[in-house]
Amino acid sequence: MAGFPAHLVREDLRGFAGYSSARTSAPGVPARVWLNANESGLPNAVDPGGASRRYPDPQPADLVEAFADLLAAAPDQVVVGRGSDEIIELLVRALCRPGGDGIVVSSPTFGMYAVSAHLHGVPVTDVPQSEDGLGWQVDAAALARAAREAGARVVFVASPGNPTGSVVPLRDLAALADDLADQAVVVVDEAYGEYARQRSAATLLADHPTLVVLRTLSKAHGLAGARIGAGLAHPDLAAVLRRVQAPYPVPVPVARMGVAALAAEALAATRRRVMETLRLRDALGRRLRGLDGIRAVYASEANFLLVRCDDPDALLHTLASAGIVVRDVRNHPGLEDALRISVGSAEEMSALETALGETTS
Ligand SMILES: *Cc1c(COP(=O)(O)O)cnc(C)c1O
C-alpha cells in the first residue's frame, strides 16, 4: 500500500499522542490484578456477569476485526465509533485547522458534514449535484477544482447519496482521490452501501491511500439505536483518527451487539432483509409514479425514495392524518417541492399504500 501524505493531517496534531487511558497505558503487561482505573471491584446487580464493570477497549478488537473481515481490509485500517457520525467528526477534527482548511460537499447531501465543519469552525464549499429528473450526478472534476481553490482538506461524497439515492461511479471516486492526492482526503460515505449494486469503494483503498470509506450498522443492519459505525482508511490516517477520538467510544454491550450482527448468520439475515426492502421500495416507486401530483420519483439505490410533488403540504397532511411521518427535505436548496420516504416493513408500506389511496380521491 502506498504511503499516506502526512501533510494532510493538521500540523499541530501530527505528533499528538491523545489521551492515555487505563486500557492503553499498560500495553503488554501480563497483569492479573487491574487496579489502575478506579473501577469498582464488584459488579453492579444490573450487570450480573460484570461485563461492564471495567472500561472497554477503546477499539474493541473483535468488533474491529469483524469490520475488517466485512470490508476485506486489515484491522489497522479500521476505526470504530458511535455511528459513522463520529467518524465524520474525527475526520474534520484531524484534517482541518479550526478557522482554516475547509471541506467540500455536493448538495443535496447528508447534513452532518456541514454540521461537523461548523462545530469546528471550518468553512464549507458546496458544489451542487445536477439532476435530470431520473437521478443525480456528482461532478467529480468540479469537486476537485473547488477543493483546490478553497484549500479544502476533506471532500465528502455519500454514495448512495442521502437524500438522492444516487450512486457515484467507482471510477469517478478513484479519479477524484487521484486528482486530490496531495490536497485532500476523499471520504465515501456508504451508509446505504448494502442496498447498492456497485461494489464498495473499500476495494479502491489499496491503490488510493487518501480515500476513506464510512460504513454503519444503522441502516441495512437495523441497529441505529446501538450507534455503531466504522471508518476504513490508510493505517497512518486510521491511527491519527484513533488519537483524536474520545477515550472509550464503544460501550461493552454495544460492541457485543456489533460483533454478533457481523457474524455470518446475522449477515445472511441482513442480506435477506435488504432484498425484501428493495422489493418493497420498487413497489412503492411504481405506486408513486402512478399517482397524480407526483412530479418525479428518483431512481434509488438505497432504502428510501426522493419524490417531488405538486403539493407537498397536502401530501404531508394526508400522511400525517394517517399517523405516517415522512422526511420533509424542502430545506435543501433545489428541493423545494420534495419529500423523502423511507422504506419500512411490509406492514408500514401497506399503511402508506392505504394513505396514498386517499390522495387520489
Ligand atoms: C444515516 C446516515 C449516516 C449516519 O450513520 P450513523 O452510523 O447512524 O451515525 C451517515 N451518512 C449518511 C449519508 C446517512 O444517511
Ligand as a Chemical Component Dictionary entry (heavy atoms), coordinates in Angstrom:
data_LIG
# 
_chem_comp.id                   LIG 
_chem_comp.type                 NON-POLYMER 
_chem_comp.pdbx_formal_charge   0 
_chem_comp.three_letter_code    LIG 
# 
loop_
_chem_comp_atom.comp_id 
_chem_comp_atom.atom_id 
_chem_comp_atom.alt_atom_id 
_chem_comp_atom.type_symbol 
_chem_comp_atom.charge 
_chem_comp_atom.model_Cartn_x 
_chem_comp_atom.model_Cartn_y 
_chem_comp_atom.model_Cartn_z 
_chem_comp_atom.pdbx_ordinal 
LIG C1 C1 C 0 -27.860 7.790 8.296  1  
LIG C2 C2 C 0 -26.589 8.295 7.690  2  
LIG C3 C3 C 0 -25.402 8.312 8.415  3  
LIG C4 C4 C 0 -25.410 8.162 9.899  4  
LIG O1 O1 O 0 -24.957 6.974 10.290 5  
LIG P1 P1 P 0 -24.734 6.640 11.831 6  
LIG O2 O2 O 0 -23.817 5.491 11.679 7  
LIG O3 O3 O 0 -26.053 6.293 12.388 8  
LIG O4 O4 O 0 -24.090 7.791 12.511 9  
LIG C5 C5 C 0 -24.235 8.671 7.779  10 
LIG N1 N1 N 0 -24.242 9.057 6.485  11 
LIG C6 C6 C 0 -25.370 9.086 5.763  12 
LIG C7 C7 C 0 -25.323 9.514 4.352  13 
LIG C8 C8 C 0 -26.582 8.725 6.355  14 
LIG O5 O5 O 0 -27.720 8.829 5.651  15 
# 
loop_
_chem_comp_bond.comp_id 
_chem_comp_bond.atom_id_1 
_chem_comp_bond.atom_id_2 
_chem_comp_bond.value_order 
_chem_comp_bond.pdbx_ordinal 
LIG C1 C2 SING 1  
LIG C2 C3 SING 2  
LIG C2 C8 DOUB 3  
LIG C3 C4 SING 4  
LIG C3 C5 DOUB 5  
LIG C4 O1 SING 6  
LIG O1 P1 SING 7  
LIG P1 O2 DOUB 8  
LIG P1 O3 SING 9  
LIG P1 O4 SING 10 
LIG C5 N1 SING 11 
LIG N1 C6 DOUB 12 
LIG C6 C7 SING 13 
LIG C6 C8 SING 14 
LIG C8 O5 SING 15 
# 
